[in-house]
């Protein structure tokens, strides 16, 4: 597909108005293309060259959008699900685009950093094993783990089904002796199905709660996003994410 598109599509994708509202704006004389009055919704626009204004305000075309979400518990990481709320249902109508998708997956009961975008190449690269994008998790587990367990993880453990994992970093934190629980942090360079839960299970314990604190350079941070909220990436974050994906 070339760079040109209809002006009604341009304004719809930029969330200025619906197709119907765009036709009304054009009819009322509010839309201009390179300072010339637009009279038809099918008017062709080149987003890389042309200047579009609505009511005198310029509408700059942004082909890609990038949101960092703090995924809450009980929400599915998918674009659609007939039975359960998805992360896409948490996107405000003003920010929603049909081509948005979550990058990678977080389990329904897992919380934390999740990138939502419509940049297919970036999304593919971030989840590709070839680029080794780091992911940091904070987990509450039953019991505790030993220094031998830490060493096994650092060497690359083999799961109960024979799956061999790449070396990872495990840090054992505070232990709650009353509840017999421990906080751990895991940094992984891969993202196999239920990987953290399977890793902890192979070490004889069970994950009670799991939060992804960082996905590549993207972090929720203390006092940052509340669960279920999201924000646009900063230019610095986007550049760092692109570098992590081998695009910088």
Buried (B, 14 or more C-beta within 10 A) or exposed (E): EEEEBBBBBBBBBBBBBEEEEBBEBBEEEBBBBEEEEBEEBEBEBEBEEBEBBBEEEEBEBEEEBBBBBBBBBEBBBBBEBEEEBBBBEBBEEEEEBEEBBBBBBBBBEBBBBBBBBBBEEBBEBBBEEEBEBBBBBBBBBBEBBEEEBBEBBEEEBEBEEEEEBEEBBBBBEEBEEEEEBBBBBBBBBBBBEBBBBBBBBBBEBEBBBBBBBBBBBBBBEEEEBEBBBBEEBEEEBBBBBBEBBBBE
